[in-house]
Amino acid sequence: MIVADMKTTLLALMAILCFSFVASAASVDGKWTADVPGRNGNQTNTFTLKASGDKVEGTITTQRGDTPITEGKLAGDTVTFVTVQSRGGNDTKSTYTGKIKGDSIDFSVDRGRGDPITFTAKKAM
């Protein structure tokens, strides 16, 4: 009887842990907007992201148009991706790392020069 109760308790605990893990999986899907600091002040960017398993695809829309993301990955509540923009024959690679917190993502972007820029994107409604 005690062994059966222990098995039932163990199975219930495992089910709760599995449910908690699935429930805590962060969703990056959708549109996110952010005011991103730059040389000429803040610029509004829209991030359109879609996860498929641990892979993330999408675009960033700025005043200059759409830029596709590459190397997109989702690991728990962390999203990472890269953009490459060409200006005047020069490519600029930006590496984004974001921590998903419900309806916001705290981003850091490293453009390979100077300190990374930090900003928060909010889920667009």
N, C-alpha and C positions, 0 to 999 in steps of 0.2 A: 504494500500500500504506500509506504513512504517512497519507494523507488518510483512508483507511478506518479506520485505527486511531484517529485523532483523533476521527472521527465517533462511533465506538463508545464511546470514553472520554467524550465529551461527553454522549451519550445516557445512559450509565450514571450519570454525575454528576447529570444532571437528574432521573433516576428516584430517586436517593437523596435529593436535595433535596425532591422532591415527597412522598416517603414520610415524611421527617422532619417536614415541615410538617403533614401529616395526623396523624401519630403524636403531635405536640405539641399538637394541638387539645385544649383543656381540656373536660372533661365536667362540667357543672353539674347534670345530671339526678340526682334522688334526694332523700333526706331528709338534712338536716344539722342537728345540734344545737349550741347554744352557750349559755354562761352570759353573759348580756348585763348589764353594769353599769348600775345605775340609782340613783335617789334612795334607795330602800329596800333596797339591796344588789343582789346578782346575781339575775337571773331567767332560768330556762331557756326558751329559744325553740327551736322546731322550724321549719326552713325546708324546704318541699316545693317543689322547682323542676323545671321541664321546659323544655328548649330545643327550638325548632323553627327550624333555620337560625340566624339571629342574634337571634331573638325569644325571650324567656323569660317563662313564665307560672308562677303558683304562689300559695302562701299562706305566711303566717307564723302559727304557732300559739303563743299565750302563755296565761297563766292566765286572761286575759279572753276567750279564744276565737280564732277564725280571722280573719285580715285578708288580703284578696287583695292581690297586688302588681299594679302597673300600670307601664307604660313600661319593661318588662323588656327588656334588651339584653345580648347576649354578643358580645364582640370579643376574639378570641384567648383569653387567660386572665383577662380582666376581665369581671365581671358587674355590671350596674347595674340598679336598679329603685327604685320609689317606693311607699310606702304612705300612705294617708290614714285617720286614725282620728278619729271624732267623739266628743267628750265634752262633755256639757253644752251642746250647740249650737255648740261650737267645733271646727273641723277642725285637726288637727295633721298636717302633711306631713313625712314622713321620707324622705330620699334615701340609699339604700344603695349603696356601691361595694365590690366584693370582688375580691380577687386569688386565683384558684384555684391551689392548690399540691397536686396529687394528691388526697389524702384530707382536705384541709382548705381552708378559704377564710378569708383574712384580710380582715375587714370593717371598714369605717368607715361610721358612720351620722351624717348631719347632720340634726338636727331643727329647724334654723333658730334655735336659741338656744344660746349658749355654744359651746364647742369640740366638734368631732365626737367620738363615742364609738367606740373601737376594741375589737374582740374577734375571736376565732377560732372558726369553726364547724367541727365534725368530721363526717365522713361517718358516718351512722347505719348500723349493720349489721343 
